Amino acid sequence: MNALLKSLTEAAKNSAATDLRAAFAADPDRFAKFSISFEDLLMDFSKTAINDEILSLLVKLAAETGVEDKRAAMFSGEKINITEDRAVLHTALRNRSNTPVMVDGADVMPDVNAVLAAMGTFAEGIRSGTIKGATGKAFTDVVNIGIGGSDLGPAMTTLALAPFHDGPKLHYVSNVDGAHIADTIKDLDPATTLFIVASKTFTTIETMTNAKTARTFIADALGEEAVGHHFCAVSTALDKVAAFGIEEERVFGFWDWVGGRYSIWSAIGLPLMIAIGADDFGRFLDGAHAMDNHFREAPVTGNLPFMLGLLGYYQRVVLGYPSRAVIPYDQRMSRFAAYLQQLDMESNGKSVTIESEDVTTPTGPIVWGEPGTNGQHAFFQLLHQGTNIIPIEFMIAANGFEPELRHQHQLLMANCLAQSEALMKGRTLDEAKAQLLAKGADEATAAKIGPHRVFSGNRPSITFVYDSLTPYALGRMIALYEHRVFVEGVLFGINSFDQWGVELGKELATGLLPVVSGKESADGHDSSTAGLVSVLLKAAK
Ligand SMILES: O=P(O)(O)OC[C@H]1O[C@](O)(CO)[C@@H](O)[C@@H]1O
């Protein structure tokens, strides 16, 4: 084991901070000491098992692992995605300072700016009604067809920024399950519906299948010649888009140095831009760019993505927690955890190091979550009293967008803070018994029921507080999590930017399609797969 990791493990064992209640009691400045801010965004990590010694060991580990050099390599366009021989430059898509970013000797910024401008013209044309459908009607509904990074980013952000949504209605179709597109289009008027086919590769079976269904929907209702008016596409594979029949001026490109899960800043963000307008989309990019600059410039201990990554690594590798929950106290962030699942788990769910050897430490955790307060009435029981410790990342805005419902926002804030306090403090057996006695229970009942009402406490959480969920704040938050994933990936020693783990299932599905269609036998498949095929075929109508 690496010497620093050994010291960290020792420090974690000896740490007074692992008794959080005692740590807070001993140090009234713990919050001030272990919270950092960037602009109006505060990250409080005082309720994690951290102390000065652990913090300084983590900072040393980051230095020893070369996180800062790797960060510079990413921003400068080096091909750090070694298994695909690609640069990793989602940061160039929001490079609002417009300084040159070189890939293979050429500055990518002129192309980035040109696509952004073309998106703006198209989005504003759709919003204002100057770009119309085949029958001369303005578009009232826009359906994005994509999956993974070509769906989760725009879908999550459109929901999150609902107060800024003043364009046509947005719909998202991702699943190959015909139910998804059928339910989505059933109440739509083809004459006023625009489809965006979003696929980096333009080969993804779910997206191509749904796109064909959508094409039939338009062609059947309005005629074949209407298709061009009702479709546009977003892709890096411009030749394949042309073969699908979408006109060139309706295709918005991006580049192989943009990973699917990092693509919301590219033309994949077109549906969001149509929803909120080009100006607010620009503010969304501004927020991410501000976080990029903070990540590049702030010293490690005051650097939000760096610290979030170090804490994540500490909780995963040193403390061994296999999962973490992200709980935004914001209903509009209800798809944020799903978005982070792809960002984090597709990036860091790896078992091989960048040197092509087996990893020797755990890598990315299981990421999950739901908004508060809903989660409190579902899985929080396990978070408080279950046998696993699951670190939580809470987020809460100081202001909602419903001033007339301020009292509801106050309840939301109170609940968010109450959860992290309860997780940290817990309730001792003596306290539980005393409460029962105070409520009139007798000693025997207090002894029997008391243990059920004990909370061990000492359960870690990080809380983010920000002014309000504007496009700028959302862009900044997503970029924070992107860079956190990067920091953790470097510490794990893996390549965070490929996703070979999704390939095998895709290959097998292709092979199984003729089998479940009854065209080929299941011979050669294992008995479970063959048995399931036979049950499905027998029941098929
Ligand atoms: O945009 P595409 O090429 O259709 O891919 C969709 C998604 O599929 C994946 O390759 C995983 O299957 C993701 O990485 C990607 O975001």
The ligand as an ORCA input file, in Angstrom:
! r2SCAN-3c Opt
* xyz 0 1
  O     -24.991     10.001    -28.089
  P     -24.923      8.564    -28.465
  O     -23.783      8.262    -29.375
  O     -26.236      8.108    -29.045
  O     -24.656      7.732    -27.143
  C     -25.537      7.740    -26.074
  C     -24.902      7.224    -24.822
  O     -24.508      5.877    -24.980
  C     -23.304      5.633    -24.273
  O     -22.292      5.417    -25.182
  C     -23.424      4.471    -23.334
  O     -24.118      3.414    -23.887
  C     -23.065      6.905    -23.481
  O     -21.743      7.097    -23.169
  C     -23.660      7.936    -24.365
  O     -23.922      9.126    -23.686
*
